[in-house]
Amino acid sequence: MARPRSKPSSPLAVALYEARERSGRTQAEVAEAAEVSQVTISSWERGELRPRADRLDDVAVAYRMKPARLRSLWFDTAKAA
């Protein structure tokens, strides 16, 4: 039986999840575009991990987000931690 999906725990995680859902892409597809594992994408979308700062532009492209929006969310999450 599949585990129930946990809710994203931060504005960054919510934004990543929603961007992927809007694009109609799977975690595996985003992972391939971002050159990370699907497990990493899942961890980002649950708020367990954040993308590395030096990869934010690549991650924004993979999620089809504006890089400035992703950076803003990333820094807000860093301040809250």
C-alpha positions in Angstrom: 0.0 0.0 0.0 1.3 3.5 -0.9 2.1 5.9 1.8 -0.1 9.0 1.9 1.7 12.1 0.5 2.9 14.5 3.1 2.1 18.2 2.7 5.0 20.5 1.8 6.3 22.2 4.9 7.7 25.6 3.5 6.8 28.2 1.0 9.7 27.0 -1.1 8.5 23.4 -1.0 5.0 24.5 -1.9 6.2 26.6 -4.8 8.3 23.8 -6.2 5.5 21.3 -5.9 2.9 23.6 -7.5 5.2 24.6 -10.3 5.8 21.0 -11.2 2.1 20.1 -11.0 1.2 23.1 -13.2 3.7 22.0 -15.8 2.2 18.5 -15.9 5.7 16.9 -15.3 6.6 14.1 -13.1 9.3 14.3 -10.4 11.5 12.0 -12.6 11.2 14.5 -15.5 12.1 17.4 -13.3 15.0 15.4 -11.8 16.4 14.6 -15.2 16.2 18.3 -16.2 17.8 19.4 -13.0 20.4 16.6 -13.1 19.5 15.3 -9.6 17.7 12.2 -8.4 14.0 11.8 -8.1 14.5 11.3 -4.4 16.1 14.8 -4.2 13.2 16.3 -6.0 10.8 14.6 -3.5 12.9 15.9 -0.6 12.8 19.5 -2.0 9.0 19.3 -2.5 8.4 18.1 1.1 10.7 20.8 2.5 13.2 18.3 3.9 16.1 19.7 1.8 16.7 22.8 -0.3 18.4 23.1 -3.6 22.0 24.2 -3.4 22.4 28.0 -3.8 24.8 27.5 -6.7 22.2 25.5 -8.6 19.2 27.7 -8.2 19.1 29.0 -11.8 19.3 25.4 -13.2 16.6 24.3 -10.7 14.4 27.2 -11.8 14.7 26.1 -15.4 13.9 22.5 -14.5 10.8 23.6 -12.7 9.9 26.2 -15.3 10.0 29.0 -12.7 11.4 32.5 -12.8 14.9 32.3 -11.3 14.3 35.5 -9.2 11.2 34.0 -7.6 13.0 30.8 -6.7 16.0 32.7 -5.3 13.6 34.9 -3.2 11.8 31.8 -1.8 15.2 30.1 -1.2 16.5 33.1 0.8 13.3 33.4 2.8 13.5 29.8 3.8 17.2 30.2 4.7 16.3 33.1 7.1 13.6 31.0 8.7 15.9 28.1 9.4 
